[in-house]
């Protein structure tokens, strides 16, 4: 089977890579939209679990959404279309980082916040 892959025409390989790039970019755009809208929606959880930190956490959540919006926009530029693989990695890492930061701010690993 690997011999068959090596014998594929360059046109086929180029078309495959173009299709794969478009699929990944569209997936990243959907993921970006989800993070952009759902990260601030987590404020509801903050108000119930840590009402004293809810305003601070809201700023963190909005900052995360702003960063994701930048990456979302970058995917529409020629630079983003060339480096879509690397830029796409930031989309899941940004909310993970900010949620870890919120857990760290409130009791670290002893915080029940991670369960939310």
C-alpha positions as CSV (number, residue, x, y, z in Angstrom):
1,X,0.0,0.0,0.0
2,X,2.8,2.6,0.7
3,X,4.0,2.1,-2.8
4,X,0.6,3.2,-4.1
5,X,0.8,6.4,-2.0
6,X,4.2,7.2,-3.4
7,X,2.9,6.8,-6.9
8,X,0.1,9.4,-6.5
9,X,0.3,12.2,-8.9
10,X,1.6,15.6,-7.7
11,X,-1.7,17.1,-8.7
12,X,-3.6,14.7,-6.5
13,X,-1.3,15.4,-3.6
14,X,-1.7,19.1,-4.1
15,X,-5.5,18.8,-4.3
16,X,-5.6,16.7,-1.2
17,X,-3.5,19.2,0.8
18,X,-5.7,22.0,-0.3
19,X,-8.8,20.1,0.7
20,X,-7.3,19.2,4.1
21,X,-6.3,22.9,4.7
22,X,-9.8,24.1,4.0
23,X,-11.3,21.4,6.2
24,X,-9.0,22.3,9.1
25,X,-9.6,26.0,8.7
26,X,-13.3,25.6,8.7
27,X,-13.1,23.4,11.8
28,X,-10.9,26.0,13.5
29,X,-13.4,28.7,12.7
30,X,-16.2,26.7,14.3
31,X,-14.1,25.9,17.3
32,X,-13.2,29.6,17.6
33,X,-16.8,30.6,17.5
34,X,-17.7,28.1,20.2
35,X,-14.9,29.3,22.5
36,X,-15.7,33.0,21.7
37,X,-19.3,32.6,22.8
38,X,-19.1,29.9,25.4
39,X,-16.1,31.2,27.4
40,X,-18.0,34.4,28.6
41,X,-21.1,32.2,29.2
42,X,-19.1,30.5,32.0
43,X,-19.7,33.6,34.0
44,X,-23.0,32.0,35.1
45,X,-20.9,29.2,36.8
46,X,-18.6,31.8,38.3
47,X,-21.5,33.6,39.9
48,X,-22.7,30.5,41.7
49,X,-19.4,28.9,42.7
50,X,-17.3,32.0,43.4
51,X,-19.5,35.1,43.5
52,X,-16.6,37.2,45.0
53,X,-14.4,36.4,42.1
54,X,-17.0,36.6,39.3
55,X,-16.1,40.1,38.1
56,X,-12.4,39.2,38.0
57,X,-13.1,35.9,36.2
58,X,-15.4,37.8,33.7
59,X,-12.4,39.9,32.7
60,X,-10.3,36.8,32.2
61,X,-13.0,35.2,30.2
62,X,-13.5,38.3,28.0
63,X,-9.7,38.6,27.5
64,X,-9.7,34.9,26.4
65,X,-12.5,35.6,23.9
66,X,-10.7,38.6,22.5
67,X,-7.5,36.5,22.0
68,X,-9.6,33.8,20.3
69,X,-11.2,36.4,18.1
70,X,-7.7,37.5,16.9
71,X,-6.8,33.9,16.0
72,X,-10.2,33.6,14.3
73,X,-9.4,36.6,12.2
74,X,-5.9,35.4,11.5
75,X,-7.3,32.4,9.8
76,X,-8.8,34.7,7.1
77,X,-5.5,36.3,6.2
78,X,-2.8,34.8,3.9
79,X,-0.5,34.4,6.9
80,X,-3.2,32.4,8.7
81,X,-3.9,30.2,5.6
82,X,-0.2,29.3,5.4
83,X,0.2,28.6,9.1
84,X,-3.2,27.2,9.9
85,X,-1.8,24.1,11.7
86,X,0.1,26.2,14.3
87,X,-2.6,28.8,14.7
88,X,-5.2,26.2,15.2
89,X,-3.4,24.8,18.2
90,X,-4.0,28.0,20.2
91,X,-7.8,27.7,20.0
92,X,-8.2,24.8,22.5
93,X,-5.1,25.9,24.5
94,X,-6.4,29.4,25.3
95,X,-9.5,28.5,27.2
96,X,-7.6,25.6,28.9
97,X,-5.0,28.1,30.1
98,X,-7.5,30.6,31.4
99,X,-9.6,28.0,33.2
100,X,-6.4,26.7,34.8
101,X,-5.5,30.3,35.8
102,X,-9.0,30.6,37.4
103,X,-8.5,27.3,39.3
104,X,-5.0,28.5,40.4
105,X,-6.5,31.8,41.7
106,X,-9.0,29.9,43.8
107,X,-7.4,27.3,46.0
108,X,-5.3,25.6,43.3
109,X,-5.8,21.8,43.1
110,X,-8.1,21.9,46.2
111,X,-10.6,24.0,44.3
112,X,-13.9,22.4,43.4
113,X,-14.0,24.8,40.4
114,X,-12.5,22.3,38.0
115,X,-15.6,20.2,38.2
116,X,-17.7,22.9,36.6
